[in-house]
Amino acid sequence: MAILWSQEKDGNRYEVRTAGNSVRLYRNGIFHSQYNPQQPISGQVWDLLFLPALFLPLENIKRVLVLGVGGGAVIKQLETFFSPKHITGVELDATHIKIAKRFFGVRGKGVELIQADAKDWVENYNGVGFDLIIDDIFMDQDGEPVRAIEASSDWHSALHKLLSSCGVLVMNYPSLKELKKCAYFKDQKIKKYYSASFSFSAPYNENKVAAHFRIPVEAADFNANLANHALLGKAQYQAKMRYKLRKM
């Protein structure tokens, strides 16, 4: 593994490393993003952030909101496999945005990166709803990544307001314990927002990714759309996928 670029700024150390054809972002030694344009399926947590979109017809994913861009790996995956018309990425760390543009190639028509506090941005947004919202907002705490915004009833409600009528909300949690603490399991009002919810996990990390759908969906929808996808249905991609799907 080689260090391609590094910088000390505002008490943080940023490193962009290469491992084969992969580009990786580290901040303070914590692994934040990885993308390989020749192998866009990584078998890691970033796959779990976009896979829930496969519950819906491909043409339904037109507008996407990514909260917590990091290096932008999931944005590149969404461009490769779904080609949404518009992706908005909100990221607090301005250096992450620069890295995403320079080293991960997150730029171009249809992609808007905004440097802002995600909570403030969501609460002040007044525009067209999003078909897919990905909440991947993490911060460093004692050398470990933790959620930066508690998955409270207020936060769930704020995100729900930004969903389109057939939208899906995807939320990343560092562990099953953290997932079980979220408002979805404690507040019946939040649970009633959704017609179906599923969790995704991968064998090489502890993260649990929750996907909440405004319309009824079943695992059979996911499996059929995955098998019929022009790219993801190919054996070369199927062999790289490492995920477990469960109904919540």
CORCORQUI-V168821 format. One record per residue. N is the residue number from 1. PHI is phi in degrees with one decimal (NA if undefined). PSI is psi in radians with two decimals (NA if undefined). OMEGA is omega in degrees with one decimal (NA if undefined). Layout:
n:phi:psi:omega
N:PHI:PSI:OMEGA
N:PHI:PSI:OMEGA
//
This chain:
n:phi:psi:omega
1:NA:2.30:-177.6
2:-116.2:2.53:175.7
3:-85.6:2.02:-178.9
4:-83.4:-0.61:-176.1
5:-160.3:2.55:176.5
6:-149.6:2.74:-179.6
7:-160.2:2.47:171.6
8:-103.3:2.17:-178.6
9:-151.8:2.26:175.9
10:52.7:0.68:177.8
11:80.5:0.10:178.8
12:-115.4:2.54:174.3
13:-109.9:2.14:179.9
14:-107.0:2.40:175.6
15:-137.0:2.37:169.1
16:-110.6:2.07:-177.3
17:-116.4:2.72:173.7
18:-115.4:2.49:175.2
19:-137.4:1.73:-171.1
20:66.0:-2.18:177.7
21:-93.9:0.07:-178.9
22:-87.5:2.52:172.3
23:-110.6:2.31:-176.6
24:-127.8:2.48:175.9
25:-109.8:2.24:174.4
26:-122.7:2.41:170.3
27:-127.1:2.13:-177.3
28:54.0:0.65:176.7
29:82.0:-0.07:-179.6
30:-93.7:2.31:-176.5
31:-77.2:1.94:-174.6
32:-102.4:-0.65:-175.0
33:-152.0:2.64:173.5
34:-146.7:2.37:175.8
35:-147.2:2.37:177.1
36:-128.2:1.89:-177.1
37:-61.1:-0.41:178.0
38:-85.0:-0.35:177.7
39:-136.7:1.29:-174.5
40:-67.1:-0.25:171.4
41:-93.0:2.13:-173.0
42:-101.6:-0.34:-172.9
43:77.0:0.16:-177.8
44:-113.6:-3.02:-172.0
45:-61.0:-0.50:-178.0
46:-62.0:-0.57:175.9
47:-61.4:-0.65:-175.5
48:-66.8:-0.36:-178.0
49:-76.9:-0.53:-179.5
50:-102.3:-0.37:-177.6
51:-57.6:-0.62:179.4
52:-56.9:-0.44:178.6
53:-61.4:-0.34:-179.1
54:-73.6:-0.12:172.1
55:-70.3:-0.39:-174.9
56:-107.6:2.72:173.9
57:-57.9:2.49:-176.0
58:-53.0:-0.70:-175.7
59:-70.6:-0.20:179.4
60:-76.1:-0.39:-174.9
61:-90.9:1.50:-177.4
62:-105.4:-0.66:-177.8
63:-124.3:2.22:-174.8
64:-126.8:2.45:173.7
65:-120.2:2.15:177.2
66:-113.4:2.04:178.6
67:-102.2:1.94:-173.1
68:96.0:1.48:-173.1
69:-78.8:-0.68:-172.9
70:59.2:-2.25:175.7
71:-85.4:-0.16:177.3
72:90.6:0.35:-177.2
73:-58.2:-0.78:-176.6
74:-68.9:-0.52:176.3
75:-65.1:-0.74:177.7
76:-63.7:-0.68:178.3
77:-65.3:-0.74:178.4
78:-62.4:-0.71:177.4
79:-62.4:-0.72:-177.3
80:-68.5:-0.76:-169.5
81:-104.3:-0.28:-176.6
82:-127.7:-0.40:179.1
83:48.8:0.91:177.3
84:-63.7:2.72:-178.6
85:-71.1:-0.55:-177.6
86:-146.8:2.34:174.4
87:-126.1:2.16:173.7
88:-106.3:2.18:176.7
89:-113.5:2.21:179.4
90:-112.6:2.17:-174.4
91:-140.8:2.25:-179.4
92:-71.9:-0.66:-173.8
93:-84.8:1.91:-178.3
94:-62.0:-0.56:179.2
95:-67.0:-0.63:175.8
96:-60.5:-0.71:179.9
97:-63.4:-0.76:178.3
98:-61.7:-0.73:179.6
99:-66.2:-0.74:179.4
100:-58.5:-0.74:-179.4
101:-71.5:-0.80:-172.5
102:-77.1:-0.79:-170.9
103:-103.8:-0.45:-179.6
104:-102.2:-0.13:177.3
105:72.0:0.52:179.7
106:-86.8:1.60:-177.8
107:-165.1:3.01:173.8
108:107.3:-3.14:-176.3
109:-59.3:2.30:175.9
110:90.9:-0.12:-180.0
111:-115.5:2.17:179.0
112:-123.3:2.09:177.1
113:-106.2:2.22:-175.4
114:-120.5:2.23:176.0
115:-88.5:1.90:-176.1
116:-166.1:2.83:170.4
117:-73.7:2.14:-173.5
118:-60.7:-0.70:-179.2
119:-62.3:-0.82:178.7
120:-63.4:-0.73:-176.9
121:-64.0:-0.80:-179.5
122:-62.0:-0.79:-176.7
123:-68.1:-0.41:-178.3
124:-103.8:-0.02:-178.0
125:-70.4:2.37:177.4
126:-142.0:1.50:-176.7
127:-161.6:-2.83:-178.4
128:-67.9:2.50:-179.4
129:-70.4:2.92:-177.6
130:-112.4:2.45:179.0
131:-77.8:-0.46:179.1
132:-141.4:2.15:174.1
133:-117.6:2.21:178.5
134:-114.2:2.01:177.7
135:-99.4:1.80:-178.4
136:-129.5:0.82:-173.2
137:-93.3:1.90:-178.7
138:-125.4:2.74:173.1
139:-135.4:2.93:179.5
140:-89.8:2.34:175.7
141:-144.3:1.99:-178.8
142:54.0:0.70:176.6
143:78.1:0.18:-180.0
144:-127.2:2.56:176.1
145:-78.7:2.30:177.6
146:-133.5:2.73:177.5
147:-61.2:2.39:-179.0
148:-86.2:-0.38:179.5
149:-127.8:2.18:179.1
150:-61.6:2.41:179.7
151:-81.4:1.09:-176.3
152:-82.7:3.04:176.0
153:-60.9:-0.72:-179.9
154:-63.0:-0.73:-179.0
155:-69.4:-0.75:175.6
156:-57.5:-0.78:-178.7
157:-63.8:-0.71:180.0
158:-63.3:-0.74:179.3
159:-69.7:-0.69:-179.5
160:-59.1:-0.63:-179.6
161:-64.1:-0.41:-177.6
162:-91.1:-0.11:-179.1
163:-78.4:2.53:170.2
164:-72.1:3.01:-174.5
165:-64.0:-0.40:178.6
166:-117.6:0.41:-171.1
167:-79.3:2.94:177.7
168:-130.1:2.34:176.4
169:-105.1:2.18:-179.5
170:-114.4:2.21:-177.3
171:-129.5:2.27:-177.6
172:-96.0:2.32:178.1
173:-125.0:2.50:-177.3
174:-70.9:-0.25:-177.8
175:-163.4:2.91:175.1
176:-62.8:-0.67:178.7
177:-58.3:-0.76:179.8
178:-68.1:-0.67:177.3
179:-60.5:-0.78:-176.6
180:-67.6:-0.30:179.1
181:-86.3:-0.14:-173.8
182:-73.5:2.86:-174.5
183:-64.2:-0.43:-178.9
184:-57.1:-0.61:-178.0
185:-90.1:-0.14:-174.3
186:-116.3:-0.34:-173.1
187:-123.5:1.94:-178.6
188:-61.7:-0.51:178.0
189:-61.7:-0.73:179.5
190:-66.7:-0.76:-179.4
191:-60.7:-0.60:-178.8
192:-73.5:-0.22:176.1
193:-62.9:-0.47:-166.7
194:-118.8:2.57:177.7
195:-89.0:-0.34:179.0
196:-161.7:2.61:176.5
197:-143.1:2.43:179.2
198:-134.0:2.75:173.7
199:-117.9:2.57:176.3
200:-119.8:2.51:173.7
201:-144.8:2.84:178.9
202:-128.4:2.66:-172.9
203:-71.4:-0.31:-171.7
204:-101.7:0.11:174.8
205:-151.8:2.98:-175.9
206:-92.8:-0.09:-175.9
207:-59.6:2.52:170.9
208:-122.4:2.27:-179.5
209:-112.8:2.14:179.8
210:-98.8:2.42:177.6
211:-124.8:2.12:-176.2
212:-114.8:2.21:-173.0
213:-113.7:2.38:178.2
214:-78.6:-0.35:179.1
215:-115.4:2.73:179.5
216:-64.4:2.28:174.7
217:-139.3:2.76:179.0
218:-130.8:2.82:177.7
219:-57.7:-0.55:179.0
220:-62.3:-0.58:177.2
221:-64.8:-0.78:178.5
222:-60.1:-0.87:-176.9
223:-62.0:-0.71:-179.5
224:-68.2:-0.78:-179.7
225:-66.5:-0.63:176.5
226:-64.9:-0.82:-178.5
227:-64.3:-0.56:-175.7
228:-93.4:-0.08:-179.4
229:-66.0:2.37:-175.3
230:-59.0:-0.58:179.5
231:-105.0:-0.93:-174.2
232:-66.0:-0.34:177.3
233:-77.2:-0.17:-178.9
234:-76.4:2.59:-177.0
235:-58.8:-0.61:-177.0
236:-63.9:-0.54:177.2
237:-87.0:-0.69:178.7
238:-57.1:-0.66:-177.5
239:-66.5:-0.41:-177.3
240:-89.7:-0.30:-174.2
241:-74.5:2.35:177.7
242:-134.8:1.70:-178.5
243:-151.0:2.72:173.3
244:-125.6:2.28:-176.4
245:-113.1:2.25:179.0
246:-138.1:2.54:175.7
247:-78.8:2.38:-179.3
248:-92.3:NA:NA
//
